[in-house]
């Protein structure tokens, strides 16, 4: 077990509390070596709390090789902060709940120094309200030429991926089956191939997309986006990668997420 003393005051940073199992394969160092293009945020570490420890003001990426690039995600205003529950998640782990209205966390510009020719992003969490709108859970980009996001579909219980095509027109597809309320949902894409919707690593849908790159320096968000619809979702982990993962990397990522969240990923 690893224990780090939490901070104090109205805004405090919480650290890794320690969970069951063997940490070594899923430690900070191991994750950075095995997932060099990924930044991962988990609810057991990297949170900066506010409002007497009832909300989240910032969520830093703490695992993977791109923690500085991918975080921290920050609430633009105090009214945008999601709720924090120290024991509300799987196995009594911390839970971060977005209200589906204004709650969201954002990094305003993710700049890696070149256009994006692939990416992978996902969340581990629980859907609290299903099927009313296309409720955004995780995204990159707000302007044409950079947009891609994963949402809960208006078709109740399905996941929906939306992306810009070569004409900067949004194209979208839903997952094929109704999903469980708690799970691991992701999208991955690379030049010359379909964008995949995945549930627990398995492909559940695809978008044929002729776009060859996406603009660098776009914002990325979880829980919603500034000026857009959000999801009423409780999140225990999120991640972004600068490229599509290999099958071996994805298998390791799923094991790491399961270890740190207690959710079968």
N, C-alpha and C positions, 0 to 999 in steps of 0.2 A: 504494500500500500504506500502511495505517495501522498503526503499531506503538505499543503502550503497554507500559511496563515492568511486569511482574507484581510483586505483593507478595512478601514473604518470610515465613518462619515456618511454624508448624504449620497455621494457617489463612490461606490467601492468596487474594486476589481476582485472577482472571485477566481480561485485557482482550482486545479484538479483535486477532487475530494477523495479519489481512490474508489475503485470498484472491484468486484470479484474477478478472478481469473489471473492469468499471467500477463503482466504488462509488456514484457520485453519485445515481443513481435510487433506491438502496436504503440510503442513509445514515440516520443517526438523525433528522436534520431532515426528510428527505423522507418517511420512514415516519410520523413524527408528524403531518405535514400531510395525508397521504393516507389514514391509518388513525386518525382521531381517537378512535375508541371502543375501540381495541384495545391490549392489552399483550402483547408477544411476548418470549419468552426463547429465545435461540439459544446453542448450546454454545460458540461462538467468543468469547463475552463474557458478563460478568455472573455468573460462577461464583465462589463462595467455597469453596476446597478445604480439606480436613482430612486427618488421618491420613497425614502425609508425602505429601500431594498425590495420594492414591490414592482418595479419596472426595469427594463433594460435600455440603457442609453447608448451603449456600444457593444458590438460583438466582434472580437478579433478572431482571425484565423490563427490556429495554434498548432496545426498538424499539416504535414506535407512540405514540399520544397518551395512553395510560392506564398508563404504566409504574409509577407510584406506587400506583395502585389495585390493580393485578393482581399485585404482587409486593412483596418477594421471597417465594418459596416456600422453606420452611425444614424441615430434618429435625427432628422432635420430640425425638429422642434420637440418640446416636451410633450405636446399632445400626440406626437407620432410614436411614442415609446410603447412597445408591446409589454404585456404583463409578465411578471416573473413569479414562478412557483418553485421553491427550492426542492420539493419532493413530489411534484405532480406527474413526472414522466415515468417511463417504464423502469421497473426496479427502483422506484423512489428517486430517480435522477432528476435534475432540474428540468423545467419545462418553460418554454418561451411562447406565449400565446398572442397571436395577432387578431385584432377584432373584426377584420373584414371591411373596415371603413377607412380610417386614416392611418392605422398603425403600419409602419414599414421601417426598415433599416437600409441604408444606402451608402455605397462608396461612389462619389460623384464622378470619378474618372479612373478607369483601370487602364494604365498605359504600359504596354510591354515593349514598345518601340518598333512594331511592325504590324501590318494588317493581320487580322485573324483568319486563318484558313482552316480552322477546326476548333472545336471546344467541347466540353462536357460539363454539365452542371446538374445538381440534384439536391433534394432535401429528404430528411427522415422526419416524419411527424405524424400527426393525427388530424384528419379532416373533421371539423366540428359542425359545419353546416354544409350541406351538399346540394349542388345542382341549380342554384338560383341564377348565377351569372358565370361568365368566364373569369373565375377568380384567380388572380396571379399569385403564384407561390415563390418563384425565383425567376430572375430575368437578367439580361444584359442588353443595354442599349435602349434609348428613348426616341431617337430620331431615325428617319429612314436611312437605310444603309448599315445600321448597326443592331437592329432589333431582332431578338430571339428570346422567347420565354416559355416557361412551363406553367400551366394553370390547371385548376380544376375546371372541367368543362361544364357548360350549361346543360349538357346531356348528363344527367345525374350520375355521379359515381365514377365517371371516366376522367382520364387525364387528357389534356390538350396541349399540343406544342404549336407555336406560331412563330414564323420566321419571315424575314425579307427574302424575296427572290431577286433575280438579276435586274428586274424592272422596278425594284423597291416597292413591290406590291406584296402584301402579307399573304402567305400561304399557311394552311393549318391542317392538322389531322388529329383525330381522337384515338385513344387507346381502344382496343377491340372489346374488352370485357369490363364489367363493373369491378372496381377495385375495393379492397378492404379499407376500412376507415383509418387504420394505422399501417404505415408502410414506408418504403423507400422508392421514390419516384425520380426519374432522371431523363435527360435528353442528351444525345451526343451526335456530332456531325463532323464531317471532313469533306474537303473538295472532291467532287466527282462521285459522291455517293449519297444515298438517302440519309435524312436525319431520322434517328431512331428514338422512339418513345420507349422507355424501359420501366418495368415494375420489378423490383428486387432482382435487377440484372437481366431479366428476360425481355426481349423485344415484344412490344404490345401494339406497335403501330409505326408508320414511317411516312415521311414527307419527301417526295421527289423535288429536289431543289437545284436550280441551275446557277445559283450564285457561287462565285469563286472566292470571295473574301468579304470580310466585314470590317468596318472602320475601327481603328484603334482609339483608345481614350474614352470609351463609352462608359456610362454609369452601370453599376450592377446593384440589384436590390433583392431582398427577401421580404415576404409577407405582403407585398404590394409594390406600388411605385408612385412617385410624386404625381398627383393629378390623375391617377388611374385607379381602377377597381382593385381591391385587395382581397385576400383570402382569409376567411375565419378558420385559421389553422394553428395548431400547436406544434412547434418545431423543436427537435432535439439536436439536429445537425444539418449543415449545409456545406456545399463545396462547389468550387469552380476549377476547371483545368484549362490551360492555354491550348490544348489540342485534345483530340479524341484519345481515350485511353486504349491501351492494348488489352487483350482478354485477360492476361495474367495480372496486369495492374488493376483491372476492374474487380477481379476475384479477390485480390488483397484488400482493395478499398471496401468492398462489401463486408469482409471479415472485420476490418478495423471499425467500421461504422456499427456493426453488431456489438462488438466489444464495448465501445464507448457509449452506446445508447440503450442497449438491452432490447432493441427491436430487431427482429429477423430481417436482415437486409439482403 
